Structures are given as structure tokens and as C-alpha cells.
Amino acid sequence: MNRRDLLRLSVAAPSLRLSAQSHKRRIVVIMMDGFGLEYYDASAMPTLKRWAVEGLFVRVQDQMPSVTNANNASICCGVPASVHGITGNSYFNRRTGREDFMEDGRLLLASTLFQKAARHNVVSGLFTSKKKTVSLLSAGTSVAVAAETPSPDVVKRYGTAPNIYSAEINYWLWDVVIDHLAKRKDVGILYVHTTDYPMHMHPETSAESRTHLATLDKKLAEAAHVAPDAAFYLSADHGMNRKTRAWDLDKACFNRGVPLRLAISAERDKYPKHHRGLGGVAWVYLRQPQDAERAGGLIEKLAGVERVLTREQAAKEFDLMPERIGDLVVTGDRDTVFGTLDRETETLPAAYRSHGSRYEMRVPLIIRDETRKLNATEYRRNFDLTAGLLTP
Ligand SMILES: [Zn+2]
């Protein structure tokens, strides 16, 4: 979708009506980027914690790799990456022979919540801090707002959005959502995706993080206040950990006599200030199949590498689409990330925080919906959040 289409959509008058009988209640789905359980546990957040007590609260796991696009697509489609095909933030594009960002909606192979809503004649809106979410997920929406690149019309109404590298952009985004909840009652499903920049910058125990999450909690209270009819469904894509060690697997393998075709960090996206593209999972593409054993053997010996899996093993274990991951899949321990470096390995600065590995899989899932009888045993993964919301 190009900018003009987006602009047109964001100012378009509602053309669809809610089907009054089946969807009386508006639904707000919240994908709180980087909001791992460690952040949930360390922050006061009185509104969210009351919802957890009164509604449903489950400690769930994310979709591996623990990166945004794979999990955003999972939550928005209610299915694992083996079905929707978004296996990370980046992938090896066989057509161009290059590493590419995985943020084009044409790569998405399952129906989004918005497309399902449209089939039920429900108007839906996507509200995100990051513009990549719009290119990936906005098909089927009637309203799409990216705080990173708001249309002139949106800026006129809500003022200039703060920088994408800030906590304030999340507050601005929520003000837009709250205004839509108050004034656009025809929008039956709202999907809100914040940015994890504050989590990359600040650990869960810091004053900055507590301020960020307390402010978001106030926005939740405000949203519930202006939309007393609304149900709230909240989960996250991944947690966040301090990382100390990075490997460039291309250089490490070349230096040990087994050159690779390509090694890709599944986390690499267009937000280098968050994490420099380094993440806890790497896809390794071999020059020839017979290199698998030697490359796998030498990678396994690198400090901080936890596991080296074959494509088939990783696809099965992590619910991934085999055509869209590496010949080998490498996972790091809690301290280790992979990506492109100036040399084969690097000690990361003390403040460096990132995600991607199985150590960032634990996230909260919270539902406040008085119209449904909810059973905690049905929720094991973050994308179970939306699985029962609308039938295809
Ligand atoms: Zn994220």
C-alpha cells in the first residue's frame, strides 16, 4: 500500500456498519512491544493488574524467534509462523539473492484480524508506533495510523508525533487511540502496537521504565473510561535482556575455513538505534549442503552459542515455515546475539539490551472481556490471544 492509499484510508468516512447482534462490544487488541513478564512484574500498573485479577491473566510464551514481526503477525493472525510465514524481521530473498526486510504484506500467508473483521462487516483500525507494521499488517483496515509517519491529516488533528526513538511516541499513539475510541464508535476492532525502544534503553527496574509503563497504564485507564463497552486483549511480542557478546557468523565461519553463503540475524530491521540489528537467533545459508556438518560443528563451539539446528528441526520445534528460515538455525544463550559486525566477535557495551532468543519468550497475556467465559488452559502462546475472536 502506498502513502496516498494510506492517507485516503485514514481520512475515509466509515462505509461499513457493525453487525449489531454479533459484535456489540468493541475490541481493543494491544500488542505491547518488548513488554516481557519481567517488565510486567517489576511495574506498578494498577489498571492492567486490576484487569489481570478481574479478567484473565496467563504467563505465556511467544513465537520463536522472539522478534517483533514474527510475533506481531502471529498475534494479528492468531496462528503460528508456520502458517502465516513471517519468520522474522529479515529473511533471505531467493529471488534477489539478498537479505531483505520481512515487512511486506504480500509475504503474509494468513488472514489478519482486520481481514476477518471485514468479512464480518466490522470496521477495524491499526494504530502503531512503527511504520513497518502498516506495510506488513494493514490490509483490511479502514483506519491505519503509524506514529512514525503520520499523514498530514493526522498531524493536523493530533499534532506532530514525537521521534520514533522515544517513549513519548507511545503516549502520542495512545492519545490517537483514545480519541478514536471516543469519537469513532463505528470502529469495532482496534489493534494497538507500541514500540519497544524504551525497553531497549532501560531495564525493568529503572525509573525510566517505570515512568513509561505507569504512563501507558494511565492511557489504558483512559481508554477504558471513554469506551466502557470495550473489551481489552493484551499481550507482547517478546521480553528484553542485557546482552554482552555478539558474533558475526559469516566472518567466524570464513575465518575457520568454511565460508557461508550468508548469515542473517532474524532481528535485523530498520531501527538500528534499538539494537543495531543484533538478535538471539541467526539463519545460516550454506554454499553447499555438504558444508552443514562442518559449519554446524564449528558454530556450536563458539562461546555463547546454545544450539545449532537443521532447518527441519527448527521448523518443527519452533513452529516455523521451513522455506523461510536458514539451512541451519543458530540460537544464542541469554547473553549472546548475532548479526553483522566489523570483526567476528565483539563485547557489547554495558547498556546494550536486545532479544530474539528463547530467553525473551515469556510474556503476559491479559484479557478483560465480560462477555466471554475465558478458560486459562486455552492460552499457552501469545497468539492464542486473538485465536478465538473472529472465525475466518
Ligand atoms: Zn518487538
Boltz pocket constraint, residues with backbone or C-beta under 6 A from the ligand:
constraints:
  - pocket:
      binder: B
      contacts: [[A, 33], [A, 34], [A, 67], [A, 68], [A, 196], [A, 237], [A, 238]]
      max_distance: 6.0
